[in-house]
Amino acid sequence: MRNIDGGFLAAPDQAAFEQRERDIRKGKLALALTVVGGFVTLIAGYQVFVDFSPGALVVTMIALAVAVGGGMLTKQLNRTVRFRVHKPNAGLVAAAKLSGILVVFFAIAALLGSIDAPGPLRVILIAGVCGVLAYVRSLHDQQWVLFELDAVGVRVERTVVPWRDVTRLTIDPVGPGMTRLGAVPVDAEPLYVAVQDSELDSRLLTEAVARFAPRGVLLTGVHNPAS
């Protein structure tokens, strides 16, 4: 058992790692489309913003469509790799962070355009924005994911437990609109986290347990929040 910020890492089974890697590879093409589409969108969008041309606008729209389509496909494929329950409004917060970064990007782009900055400096700006976006996305996942299942194990808030150390998973109503999810390790105190029913899909949770959990690890107390 470990904390995602560091500390002792209880190595999961090698087979679990290999299974996760196989699943992740399935989504790499979609992710590549998203990244390439987003990168081209930034470059072409910068050109539209600084020196408008119909061609650059068309390229921007096509690249944006590729990025959005790739993102939607990546999201669908990620369901075969992991199951997550987020804090409320996680998507809105992520969108706000993305919007803020893009606003800063175009503000700096306008400044560089006004002073006729050299091309290499503009490339550095675009590369820097891509790096910041990747970092913010990773940090956002750490801070806003409450519960996660994948081929390696269970994450409850910031603690990760390999499947070989899990005896069972639990799900129980704890109040109006709230559900408590938990993992019971072999030689440690149970881990629990309360999530909003609006963020939890019990059907997908049950499917994820069937897909990822070893035989014998059961989900007890299953209910339908919508009922």
N, C-alpha and C positions, 0 to 999 in steps of 0.2 A: 504494500500500500504506500502511496506517495502523494505529495502535494504537487500540483502542476508548476508551482514556483520554484521547485527544487527539492532537495532532501533525498532520502533513501529511495532508490528505485527497485521495486520488486519485479524482476524481469518476467514478463508474461511468457507463455509457451511460444516456442519458435513457430509452431504451426499457425498460431493465431496471428503472429506478425506476417507470415507469408500470405495468409488469407486476406488480411487487410491490404497488403501491398497489391495483390491481384485485383481486389475490388477498386482500389484507388486508381490503378492504371486504366480501368474502364472509363473513368471520368476525365482522364487527362486531355483527350482530344477536345471535349467540350470546354474545359478550362482554358486550353490553348486558344480556342476561338474567342473566348471572352477577353483574355489578356491582349491578344493581337488586335481584336476589334477596339478595345478600349485605348490601346496605345495609338492606333491609327486615328481614332476619334480625337485624341488630344492633339496630335500633330496637325491634322486637317482643320480641327476646330480653331487651333491657334492661328493657322493661316487665314481662316475666314474672319477671325476677330481682328487680326492686324492688317490684312490686305485682302479684302473680300473679292472672291471670284466665284462664279456659278459652279465651276468644276470642283473647287475645294468644298463647296457646300454639299454637292452631290456625294462626294467621297465621305464627308463627315456623316451624312445621313445613312449611307450604306454601312459604314463601319460601326455606327451606333446600333443599327439593327442587328448586325452580327454579334456585337458585344451583348446586347440584351437577350438575343436568342440563345447565345452560348451560356449566359448566366442562368437562364431558365432551365436549359437542359442540364447544366451542372447541378442545379438544385434538385432536379428529379433524380439524377444519378447518385447524388450524395445520400439519398434515402436507402440505397443498397449498401452504403458504406457505414452509415451511422444513423442513430436516432437521437434527436435533441429536443429538449424543452427549455425555452428561453424565459427570461424575465419579461414582464409585460412591456409592450411597446419597444422591444429590442429592434424590430425592423425600422420603426420610425426614427429611433436614435441613430441607427447605422446610416439611414438616408440623410439625416441632418449632418452627420459628420462628413459624409461624402460631399454633400452640397457645399459645406463650409470650405473643404479643401479645394473644390473646383472654383469657388468664388475667389479664393486667395490666388489660385493658379492664374485665372484670367486677369486678375488685377496686376499681378507681376508681369504677365505677358504684355498687358497694355503699357506698363512702364518701360519694359525692354523695347517694345516697338516704338515708343515715343523718343527714345534715345538712340534708336538704330543700333541695338546691341548686336554683336557678332553672332553668327550661326552656332558655333560651339557652345556659347553660353545658353542659347535657347534649348539646345539638345540636353544640356545638363539640367535645365529647369524641368523639362518633360520627364527625364529619367528620375529626377528627385521626387517629382510628384508621384510617379509609379511606385517608388520605394515607400513613400509615406503612406500611400493607399494600402499597400500590402501590410505594413506595420500596424496601421490603425485597425485593419480588419482582424489581424491576429489578436491584438489587444482587446478588441471588442468581444471576440469569441470567449476569451478568458474571463472577462468581467460579466458577461450577460448570459452565459449558458449555465443553467441550474442543474440539469440532469442529462446524461449522455450514455448511450450504449453503442459499442462497436465490437469488432471481432476480438479485440484485446481485453476489454473489461468494461467496468462501470465507472462513470464519473459522477460524483455527487458534489455539487458546487465545485470546490477546487481540489477535491481528493479523488484519486484514481485507484481503483481496486481491480487487479487482474481477475479473470474469471475463475482461475484455479483457487482463489481465496474467497469466492462468493458461494454462500450456501443457498440463499434465496433472495428474491426481490419482493418488495411489498408495495401495495397501493391502497390507500385508505382515505375516505373523505374526512376532513378535519374542520369543516365549517362551510357556510354558504359560499359557493363558487371557488372553493379551495380543495386541493387534494394533496396528500402527503405521499411522496415517493421515497423508497428507501432500498438500501442494500445491506444485507446481513453478512459480514465477513466471518471467516472461520474462527479466528482468535482475536477478535477486536469488537469494540462496541458498534452497534448498528449505526448506520449513517442515514440521516433523513433530511429531506428538504420539502418545503411546502411550495406548491406551484398553483397558479390560477388555472381553473378548468378551461378558460378560453385559450390557453396556450398548450393544452394537453389533448391529444387525440388518442383515446384508449385503444382504438383499433390498430393504429400504427404502432403503438407501444407493444401490444400483444404480438403483432407480426415481427417486430424487432427482437423481442425475447426469443421467439421461435427461430429466428434467423441466426442470432448471435450467441445466445446462451448455450453452454454445454448441456448435454442431457442430464436431467436430475435437478437443474436449477430452475425453480418454478416461480411464477409471478402469482402471489396470493392476494386475495381480496379484490380481484378485478371487478370494476363496476363501470357504468356508463355515465359520465358526468352530465350528459345532456338529458338523461332521464329524470 
